[in-house]
Amino acid sequence: MFPKENSSNGYHNPPPPPPGVGNINSHRERARRGTRRSRASRDSISLRVYDQQQQQQQRAPCTDFDMAYFHSYAHLGIHEEMIKDRVRTETYREAIMRHQSFIAGKVVVDVGCGTGILAIFCAQAGAKRVYAVDASDIALQANEVVKANNLSDVIVVLHGRVEDVEINEQVDVIISEWMGYMLLYESMLGSVITARDRWLKPGGLILPSNATLYMAPVTHCDRYSGSIDFWRNVYGIDMSAMLSLAKQCAFEEPSVETITGENILTWPHVGIKEEVEVEEGKTKQSRRKGKRAKINESNTGYEYVIKEKKRNMDKVKYIDCYSVTIGELETVTTRFKFNSMMRAPLHGFAFWFDVEFNGPAMPQSNYPSSTSFTDNHLVNGSQRKKRINPNEALVLSTAPEDPPTHWQQTLIYFYDPIELEQDQVIEGLVTLTQSKENARFMNIHLEYTSGGRSHIKESVMR
């Protein structure tokens, strides 16, 4: 049902995308990138009755690019792909059930509800009321799904932006699947922050609670050969004149694809919490974590077969959803330093992320002295609140060595590889910036140095 009583909202057909921008997110582009979305930030079509002129002044402007972008996300295929991602969907369902004590009898907001599946999971966990907010026209179908499952007395579907819809009570829980490629692509986290600041009670729960974006240097000879070296000899014809264009077409933009742990050239130079020690031709156990890795010698150098999960790659950005601000996300910059584990060509850098589903933050004084805490962090000069048992947190990972998800990994390829020696240092700077043209696009600036030579690679994730 669409909201009843004070939550009612009508509906009018949205306008078509403006001429000239209707192909910004074509079906071809969505298929190439795996069809991510930013549903909760769409310009509202219609809301409950209130001062429209005042609301128009308050809401952020909606550009032609936004209109075309949002229009594409009513497509059912996008939601089908996400729901069929069992790692994603089942992890969210498990997170809801693990936190059932925080949800049962409480008020929940689902930011960017799509088909309503997470809202329904929350209702099944005993939520008193769930506000399912979505600015895409898929909200109409979500409303029908709610009615078909006899949950109209629990779930209220609100069709509009989180920035615009009205909820006349504070909420206990915010849940959202906001992550885009490379974590921050599409800028949907801003809508979660807005919902948090508008409605979340002190001590309320946010799922997921935190996220971390990682990076690592990669080698990928098959990918480079298939896209570039192919042109050197095409059915006996020298087409090397195509190489420059081939490099530009293949590697100008970030590439969303699946790699494995064998593509990773190195683990972090500093901040390693899970070590792996290796000896030539042997298997040796790590002293700190009891993990194992194996190294084999081959004609092309060393082939590492990593047997266990690796964590704590160089962190590009850590996000605490309880305290992060919208301004923090406009530009993210970090320095990195790696040592190559092997002799191999460096083809670029891979990015992926983890999100964790922790309980709500509470002041340290509220915990017994025996409780395990995370390390201290400073946010705007004040100490972050801490959480119980961080090692027991439920994690949704898109790392190369974990089960694949529809996010895959995001790779920034160089136009020409760099030949690395074992133990050679790769260091530099990466900056991610929201595009001024379209805040949902992301500008990526990479500066990297190795072997005494410096390089710069810039690209845009559209």
LUMPA-573376 format. One record per residue (C-alpha): residue number from 1; x, y, z. Coordinates in Angstrom, 3 decimals, always signed. Layout:
LUMPA-573376
REC, num, east, north, up
REC, NUM, X, Y, Z
...
This chain:
LUMPA-573376
REC, num, east, north, up
REC, 1, +0.000, +0.000, +0.000
REC, 2, +0.969, +3.538, -0.428
REC, 3, +0.998, +5.281, +2.916
REC, 4, -2.291, +5.755, +4.653
REC, 5, -3.369, +8.328, +7.223
REC, 6, -0.684, +11.013, +7.502
REC, 7, +1.703, +9.080, +5.291
REC, 8, -0.259, +9.150, +2.081
REC, 9, +1.364, +10.206, -1.172
REC, 10, -0.035, +10.354, -4.671
REC, 11, +1.715, +9.639, -7.957
REC, 12, +2.113, +11.244, -11.358
REC, 13, +4.025, +9.862, -14.303
REC, 14, +7.579, +11.255, -14.331
REC, 15, +8.661, +13.348, -17.320
REC, 16, +10.823, +11.668, -19.962
REC, 17, +14.548, +12.393, -19.907
REC, 18, +15.529, +15.666, -21.602
REC, 19, +16.683, +15.532, -25.237
REC, 20, +20.370, +14.821, -25.636
REC, 21, +20.925, +13.198, -22.250
REC, 22, +18.630, +10.199, -22.424
REC, 23, +21.498, +7.810, -23.113
REC, 24, +23.621, +8.704, -20.099
REC, 25, +22.962, +5.321, -18.538
REC, 26, +21.911, +3.231, -21.499
REC, 27, +21.159, -0.460, -21.174
REC, 28, +24.528, -1.135, -22.782
REC, 29, +26.286, +0.925, -20.121
REC, 30, +24.299, -0.705, -17.340
REC, 31, +25.188, -4.154, -18.658
REC, 32, +28.866, -3.221, -18.860
REC, 33, +28.980, -1.868, -15.322
REC, 34, +26.657, -4.301, -13.595
REC, 35, +23.730, -1.885, -13.204
REC, 36, +24.251, -0.087, -9.938
REC, 37, +21.949, +2.694, -8.830
REC, 38, +21.320, +5.671, -6.595
REC, 39, +17.602, +5.449, -6.103
REC, 40, +17.049, +7.375, -2.914
REC, 41, +18.296, +10.720, -4.221
REC, 42, +15.885, +11.152, -7.102
REC, 43, +13.870, +14.353, -7.493
REC, 44, +10.511, +13.622, -5.861
REC, 45, +7.552, +13.128, -8.190
REC, 46, +4.913, +13.581, -5.505
REC, 47, +4.666, +13.631, -1.749
REC, 48, +2.044, +14.178, +0.913
REC, 49, +0.339, +17.550, +0.758
REC, 50, +2.375, +20.368, +2.286
REC, 51, +3.919, +23.696, +1.283
REC, 52, +5.282, +22.868, -2.170
REC, 53, +6.894, +26.288, -2.653
REC, 54, +8.845, +26.015, +0.585
REC, 55, +9.938, +22.468, -0.258
REC, 56, +11.096, +23.542, -3.721
REC, 57, +13.398, +26.095, -2.108
REC, 58, +14.869, +23.541, +0.309
REC, 59, +15.558, +20.641, -2.023
REC, 60, +18.816, +20.330, -3.912
REC, 61, +18.537, +21.134, -7.619
REC, 62, +17.941, +18.243, -9.983
REC, 63, +19.943, +18.549, -13.200
REC, 64, +19.132, +17.107, -16.607
REC, 65, +21.824, +14.508, -15.967
REC, 66, +20.099, +13.547, -12.729
REC, 67, +16.727, +13.265, -14.441
REC, 68, +18.052, +10.913, -17.108
REC, 69, +20.051, +8.930, -14.584
REC, 70, +17.126, +8.427, -12.237
REC, 71, +14.781, +7.582, -15.086
REC, 72, +16.909, +4.525, -15.917
REC, 73, +16.542, +2.967, -12.485
REC, 74, +12.918, +1.994, -12.803
REC, 75, +14.209, -0.865, -14.963
REC, 76, +13.458, -4.200, -13.275
REC, 77, +16.647, -5.861, -14.522
REC, 78, +18.739, -3.732, -12.170
REC, 79, +16.831, -4.975, -9.137
REC, 80, +16.795, -8.558, -10.404
REC, 81, +20.577, -8.576, -10.637
REC, 82, +20.989, -7.219, -7.117
REC, 83, +18.507, -9.627, -5.548
REC, 84, +20.102, -12.580, -7.369
REC, 85, +23.425, -11.628, -5.806
REC, 86, +23.051, -14.142, -2.980
REC, 87, +26.142, -12.940, -1.122
REC, 88, +24.630, -9.470, -0.927
REC, 89, +21.018, -10.378, -0.211
REC, 90, +21.644, -13.202, +2.251
REC, 91, +24.202, -11.153, +4.179
REC, 92, +21.654, -8.367, +4.612
REC, 93, +19.019, -10.855, +5.747
REC, 94, +21.444, -12.387, +8.253
REC, 95, +22.375, -8.919, +9.522
REC, 96, +18.702, -8.137, +10.128
REC, 97, +18.164, -11.379, +12.039
REC, 98, +21.344, -10.914, +14.075
REC, 99, +20.059, -7.508, +15.147
REC, 100, +16.471, -8.613, +15.650
REC, 101, +16.535, -7.377, +19.244
REC, 102, +17.138, -3.854, +17.904
REC, 103, +14.416, -4.185, +15.231
REC, 104, +11.505, -6.054, +16.851
REC, 105, +8.831, -3.597, +17.949
REC, 106, +10.834, -0.666, +16.564
REC, 107, +10.558, +1.849, +13.695
REC, 108, +12.811, +1.308, +10.670
REC, 109, +13.670, +3.354, +7.572
REC, 110, +14.857, +1.534, +4.437
REC, 111, +16.719, +4.104, +2.317
REC, 112, +16.465, +3.200, -1.364
REC, 113, +14.121, +0.265, -0.839
REC, 114, +13.872, -0.853, -4.483
REC, 115, +11.506, -3.822, -4.647
REC, 116, +11.063, -3.660, -0.874
REC, 117, +12.916, -6.855, -0.019
REC, 118, +14.942, -5.432, +2.890
REC, 119, +11.864, -3.700, +4.280
REC, 120, +10.044, -7.037, +4.202
REC, 121, +12.953, -8.764, +5.958
REC, 122, +12.674, -6.127, +8.700
REC, 123, +8.920, -6.680, +8.969
REC, 124, +9.562, -10.419, +9.265
REC, 125, +12.001, -9.629, +12.087
REC, 126, +9.156, -7.997, +13.997
REC, 127, +9.496, -4.288, +13.179
REC, 128, +6.530, -2.228, +14.368
REC, 129, +6.713, -0.010, +11.296
REC, 130, +9.003, +0.240, +8.272
REC, 131, +9.217, +3.329, +6.067
REC, 132, +10.399, +2.110, +2.657
REC, 133, +11.717, +5.161, +0.800
REC, 134, +12.580, +5.127, -2.886
REC, 135, +12.653, +7.875, -5.482
REC, 136, +12.556, +5.457, -8.421
REC, 137, +9.275, +4.403, -9.988
REC, 138, +10.070, +0.905, -8.742
REC, 139, +8.378, +2.143, -5.551
REC, 140, +5.039, +1.503, -7.259
REC, 141, +5.900, -2.179, -7.653
REC, 142, +7.308, -2.301, -4.126
REC, 143, +3.924, -1.102, -2.895
REC, 144, +2.213, -3.985, -4.733
REC, 145, +4.703, -6.464, -3.272
REC, 146, +3.914, -5.178, +0.223
REC, 147, +0.184, -5.619, -0.352
REC, 148, +0.646, -9.100, -1.833
REC, 149, +2.485, -10.155, +1.324
REC, 150, -0.170, -8.699, +3.649
REC, 151, +2.271, -6.241, +5.201
REC, 152, +0.425, -2.997, +4.485
REC, 153, -0.162, -2.467, +8.187
REC, 154, +3.611, -2.508, +8.830
REC, 155, +5.386, -1.175, +5.725
REC, 156, +4.769, +2.367, +4.495
REC, 157, +6.104, +2.994, +0.970
REC, 158, +7.214, +6.592, +0.399
REC, 159, +7.867, +7.561, -3.213
REC, 160, +10.356, +10.405, -3.220
REC, 161, +13.771, +11.544, -2.090
REC, 162, +14.837, +11.037, +1.503
REC, 163, +15.564, +14.755, +1.445
REC, 164, +11.920, +15.505, +0.638
REC, 165, +9.594, +12.917, +2.169
REC, 166, +8.144, +13.476, +5.627
REC, 167, +8.217, +10.969, +8.496
REC, 168, +6.484, +12.338, +11.575
REC, 169, +8.431, +10.346, +14.142
REC, 170, +11.973, +9.441, +15.035
REC, 171, +13.230, +6.028, +13.970
REC, 172, +15.248, +3.353, +15.735
REC, 173, +16.942, +1.752, +12.725
REC, 174, +18.205, +2.816, +9.307
REC, 175, +19.009, +0.128, +6.764
REC, 176, +20.247, +0.742, +3.237
REC, 177, +22.158, -0.998, +0.486
REC, 178, +23.876, +2.188, -0.669
REC, 179, +27.243, +0.940, -1.904
REC, 180, +28.268, +1.612, -5.489
REC, 181, +31.235, +0.421, -7.473
REC, 182, +34.447, +1.406, -5.739
REC, 183, +32.165, +1.972, -2.728
REC, 184, +31.526, +5.688, -3.341
REC, 185, +30.405, +5.735, -6.976
REC, 186, +26.900, +7.227, -7.280
REC, 187, +27.078, +9.081, -3.935
REC, 188, +24.052, +7.352, -2.428
REC, 189, +25.605, +7.393, +1.038
REC, 190, +24.637, +11.063, +1.230
REC, 191, +20.981, +10.040, +1.389
REC, 192, +21.707, +7.689, +4.294
REC, 193, +23.474, +10.521, +6.113
REC, 194, +20.470, +12.767, +5.494
REC, 195, +18.097, +10.127, +6.887
REC, 196, +20.351, +9.682, +9.911
REC, 197, +20.464, +13.396, +10.656
REC, 198, +16.721, +13.869, +10.129
REC, 199, +15.219, +10.892, +11.949
REC, 200, +17.572, +8.527, +13.808
REC, 201, +17.200, +8.422, +17.581
REC, 202, +20.343, +8.747, +19.733
REC, 203, +21.807, +5.266, +20.091
REC, 204, +19.920, +4.052, +17.035
REC, 205, +21.152, +1.319, +14.694
REC, 206, +22.541, +1.815, +11.173
REC, 207, +23.027, -1.199, +8.880
REC, 208, +25.673, -1.433, +7.584
REC, 209, +27.532, +0.434, +10.307
REC, 210, +30.866, +1.045, +8.605
REC, 211, +32.667, +0.523, +5.317
REC, 212, +36.253, +0.385, +4.112
REC, 213, +37.602, +0.961, +0.607
REC, 214, +40.839, -0.885, -0.226
REC, 215, +43.361, -0.793, -3.054
REC, 216, +46.251, -2.969, -4.233
REC, 217, +48.556, -3.156, -7.291
REC, 218, +47.676, -5.877, -9.762
REC, 219, +49.147, -7.833, -12.619
REC, 220, +46.779, -9.150, -15.286
REC, 221, +48.656, -10.413, -18.344
REC, 222, +45.651, -12.199, -19.860
REC, 223, +43.537, -9.052, -19.767
REC, 224, +46.287, -6.924, -21.303
REC, 225, +47.094, -9.491, -23.949
REC, 226, +43.456, -9.967, -24.913
REC, 227, +42.790, -6.249, -25.312
REC, 228, +46.148, -4.950, -26.588
REC, 229, +48.574, -7.603, -27.817
REC, 230, +45.794, -9.070, -29.960
REC, 231, +46.299, -6.223, -32.453
REC, 232, +49.953, -7.027, -33.123
REC, 233, +49.034, -9.952, -35.330
REC, 234, +45.469, -10.350, -36.590
REC, 235, +45.163, -13.359, -38.884
REC, 236, +48.742, -12.748, -39.989
REC, 237, +48.132, -9.025, -40.581
REC, 238, +50.204, -6.417, -38.717
REC, 239, +47.613, -4.159, -37.063
REC, 240, +49.966, -2.617, -34.514
REC, 241, +48.870, +0.785, -35.820
REC, 242, +45.731, +0.156, -33.764
REC, 243, +47.631, -0.196, -30.466
REC, 244, +47.327, +3.402, -29.308
REC, 245, +43.587, +3.474, -29.962
REC, 246, +43.163, +0.023, -28.411
REC, 247, +44.840, +1.183, -25.187
REC, 248, +42.657, +4.243, -25.014
REC, 249, +39.447, +2.285, -25.633
REC, 250, +40.336, -0.495, -23.180
REC, 251, +41.894, +1.468, -20.333
REC, 252, +40.759, +5.091, -20.438
REC, 253, +37.916, +4.473, -17.976
REC, 254, +37.784, +2.310, -14.852
REC, 255, +36.893, -1.311, -15.573
REC, 256, +34.478, -3.310, -13.417
REC, 257, +35.520, -6.959, -13.616
REC, 258, +36.378, -9.967, -11.497
REC, 259, +39.961, -10.785, -10.556
REC, 260, +41.413, -13.301, -8.094
REC, 261, +43.983, -13.187, -5.318
REC, 262, +46.589, -14.390, -7.815
REC, 263, +46.334, -11.033, -9.617
REC, 264, +47.354, -9.134, -6.492
REC, 265, +51.016, -8.158, -6.618
REC, 266, +51.467, -7.258, -2.995
REC, 267, +49.798, -6.878, +0.347
REC, 268, +50.252, -3.657, +2.288
REC, 269, +53.626, -2.283, +3.229
REC, 270, +52.337, -1.042, +6.598
REC, 271, +49.413, -1.768, +8.887
REC, 272, +49.248, -5.527, +8.257
REC, 273, +47.174, -7.289, +10.889
REC, 274, +47.202, -10.701, +9.239
REC, 275, +50.666, -11.706, +8.125
REC, 276, +51.632, -14.392, +5.663
REC, 277, +55.222, -15.599, +5.671
REC, 278, +56.605, -17.508, +2.693
REC, 279, +59.834, -19.274, +1.842
REC, 280, +60.935, -20.368, -1.603
REC, 281, +59.473, -23.753, -2.469
REC, 282, +57.962, -24.203, +1.003
REC, 283, +54.808, -23.611, +2.965
REC, 284, +55.266, -21.798, +6.266
REC, 285, +52.767, -20.902, +8.948
REC, 286, +52.281, -17.300, +10.039
REC, 287, +53.303, -16.728, +13.635
REC, 288, +50.571, -14.188, +14.298
REC, 289, +47.444, -15.603, +12.754
REC, 290, +48.170, -19.231, +12.000
REC, 291, +47.485, -18.629, +8.302
REC, 292, +49.222, -20.376, +5.450
REC, 293, +50.463, -19.401, +2.034
REC, 294, +52.283, -21.369, -0.625
REC, 295, +54.855, -20.238, -3.153
REC, 296, +55.856, -22.199, -6.233
REC, 297, +58.641, -21.462, -8.669
REC, 298, +57.788, -21.340, -12.366
REC, 299, +59.368, -20.163, -15.601
REC, 300, +57.651, -16.805, -15.317
REC, 301, +58.738, -16.078, -11.756
REC, 302, +56.947, -16.849, -8.518
REC, 303, +53.385, -18.000, -8.419
REC, 304, +51.699, -17.352, -5.104
REC, 305, +48.683, -19.441, -4.219
REC, 306, +47.145, -17.688, -1.249
REC, 307, +45.202, -20.113, +0.884
REC, 308, +43.444, -17.726, +3.238
REC, 309, +41.536, -14.470, +3.313
REC, 310, +43.637, -11.359, +3.411
REC, 311, +42.467, -8.247, +5.200
REC, 312, +43.870, -4.796, +5.747
REC, 313, +45.043, -3.908, +2.279
REC, 314, +46.043, -0.268, +2.026
REC, 315, +42.898, +1.513, +3.136
REC, 316, +41.773, +4.312, +0.876
REC, 317, +38.874, +5.341, +3.099
REC, 318, +37.240, +4.135, +6.303
REC, 319, +33.640, +5.282, +6.804
REC, 320, +31.776, +5.219, +10.106
REC, 321, +28.138, +5.550, +9.104
REC, 322, +27.274, +6.885, +12.560
REC, 323, +29.520, +9.926, +12.240
REC, 324, +30.516, +10.504, +8.594
REC, 325, +29.452, +13.804, +7.028
REC, 326, +28.465, +14.556, +3.446
REC, 327, +31.394, +16.961, +3.149
REC, 328, +33.879, +14.175, +3.934
REC, 329, +32.801, +12.313, +0.817
REC, 330, +33.340, +15.108, -1.691
REC, 331, +37.087, +14.429, -1.847
REC, 332, +38.990, +11.428, -0.507
REC, 333, +42.807, +11.393, -0.623
REC, 334, +45.300, +8.870, +0.701
REC, 335, +48.939, +7.942, +0.200
REC, 336, +49.987, +4.350, -0.395
REC, 337, +53.173, +2.305, -0.349
REC, 338, +53.604, -1.313, -1.435
REC, 339, +56.458, -3.768, -1.965
REC, 340, +56.071, -6.143, -4.881
REC, 341, +56.032, -9.777, -3.771
REC, 342, +57.289, -11.006, -7.132
REC, 343, +58.840, -10.126, -10.438
REC, 344, +55.916, -9.296, -12.731
REC, 345, +54.399, -6.521, -14.844
REC, 346, +52.321, -3.978, -12.941
REC, 347, +49.173, -3.368, -15.008
REC, 348, +47.269, -1.102, -12.630
REC, 349, +45.444, -0.911, -9.305
REC, 350, +42.374, -2.739, -8.075
REC, 351, +39.803, -1.317, -5.648
REC, 352, +37.194, -3.130, -3.578
REC, 353, +35.364, -2.706, -0.296
REC, 354, +34.008, -4.352, +2.822
REC, 355, +31.014, -3.277, +4.885
REC, 356, +30.350, -4.408, +8.460
REC, 357, +27.085, -4.809, +10.321
REC, 358, +27.810, -3.789, +13.911
REC, 359, +25.534, -2.805, +16.768
REC, 360, +24.892, +0.865, +17.532
REC, 361, +27.631, +3.063, +18.934
REC, 362, +27.575, +3.746, +22.665
REC, 363, +29.826, +5.751, +24.998
REC, 364, +32.754, +3.726, +26.354
REC, 365, +31.534, +4.306, +29.903
REC, 366, +28.417, +2.252, +29.125
REC, 367, +30.437, -0.930, +28.606
REC, 368, +31.856, -3.206, +31.292
REC, 369, +35.621, -3.139, +31.678
REC, 370, +35.969, -6.650, +30.209
REC, 371, +34.454, -5.640, +26.887
REC, 372, +36.625, -5.782, +23.777
REC, 373, +36.902, -2.452, +21.962
REC, 374, +38.156, -1.192, +18.642
REC, 375, +41.138, +1.145, +18.451
REC, 376, +40.614, +4.824, +19.190
REC, 377, +39.955, +7.177, +16.298
REC, 378, +39.512, +10.910, +16.272
REC, 379, +36.612, +12.496, +14.399
REC, 380, +36.492, +16.310, +14.328
REC, 381, +38.733, +16.344, +17.388
REC, 382, +36.546, +14.067, +19.514
REC, 383, +36.878, +10.398, +20.372
REC, 384, +34.691, +8.001, +18.460
REC, 385, +32.246, +5.930, +20.418
REC, 386, +33.148, +2.258, +20.556
REC, 387, +31.386, -0.961, +19.790
REC, 388, +31.264, -4.373, +21.395
REC, 389, +33.121, -7.355, +19.939
REC, 390, +34.303, -5.912, +16.593
REC, 391, +35.813, -9.291, +15.648
REC, 392, +32.337, -10.809, +15.650
REC, 393, +30.916, -8.306, +13.171
REC, 394, +29.138, -9.666, +10.110
REC, 395, +31.080, -8.635, +6.988
REC, 396, +29.986, -8.272, +3.375
REC, 397, +33.170, -8.297, +1.310
REC, 398, +33.836, -7.684, -2.370
REC, 399, +37.521, -8.665, -2.080
REC, 400, +39.106, -10.733, -4.893
REC, 401, +39.562, -13.784, -2.648
REC, 402, +35.960, -13.771, -1.392
REC, 403, +32.886, -15.179, -3.158
REC, 404, +32.025, -12.978, -6.160
REC, 405, +29.343, -10.304, -5.997
REC, 406, +27.716, -8.099, -8.613
REC, 407, +30.073, -5.294, -7.498
REC, 408, +33.096, -7.362, -8.655
REC, 409, +36.267, -5.218, -8.369
REC, 410, +37.100, -1.893, -9.993
REC, 411, +40.397, -1.742, -11.883
REC, 412, +42.344, +1.293, -13.031
REC, 413, +44.625, +0.047, -15.802
REC, 414, +47.740, +1.823, -17.036
REC, 415, +48.156, +2.336, -20.755
REC, 416, +51.554, +0.615, -20.518
REC, 417, +52.622, -1.870, -17.829
REC, 418, +55.615, -1.315, -15.541
REC, 419, +58.037, -4.199, -15.133
REC, 420, +58.633, -4.792, -11.426
REC, 421, +61.363, -6.678, -9.640
REC, 422, +60.680, -8.605, -6.450
REC, 423, +60.575, -6.269, -3.413
REC, 424, +60.399, -3.181, -5.647
REC, 425, +58.532, -0.301, -4.002
REC, 426, +55.396, +1.222, -5.517
REC, 427, +54.202, +4.366, -3.774
REC, 428, +52.013, +7.315, -4.531
REC, 429, +48.764, +9.147, -3.973
REC, 430, +45.151, +8.497, -4.947
REC, 431, +42.404, +11.130, -4.904
REC, 432, +38.709, +10.409, -5.473
REC, 433, +36.546, +13.447, -6.111
REC, 434, +32.872, +13.876, -6.854
REC, 435, +32.539, +15.278, -10.355
REC, 436, +31.411, +18.904, -10.546
REC, 437, +29.476, +18.009, -13.689
REC, 438, +27.540, +15.264, -11.919
REC, 439, +28.106, +14.450, -8.254
REC, 440, +27.350, +10.797, -8.911
REC, 441, +30.322, +10.543, -11.259
REC, 442, +33.750, +10.107, -9.677
REC, 443, +37.052, +11.607, -10.801
REC, 444, +40.046, +9.381, -10.029
REC, 445, +43.543, +10.851, -9.856
REC, 446, +46.474, +8.458, -9.396
REC, 447, +50.091, +9.482, -8.868
REC, 448, +52.524, +6.605, -8.561
REC, 449, +56.287, +6.150, -8.536
REC, 450, +58.335, +3.011, -9.030
REC, 451, +61.879, +2.357, -10.147
REC, 452, +62.706, +6.051, -10.079
REC, 453, +59.981, +6.985, -12.582
REC, 454, +56.812, +8.900, -11.789
REC, 455, +53.468, +8.513, -13.536
REC, 456, +49.977, +10.024, -13.417
REC, 457, +46.723, +8.369, -14.479
REC, 458, +43.419, +10.218, -14.462
REC, 459, +40.040, +8.750, -15.261
REC, 460, +36.352, +9.314, -14.645
REC, 461, +33.865, +6.720, -13.475
REC, 462, +30.615, +7.595, -15.253
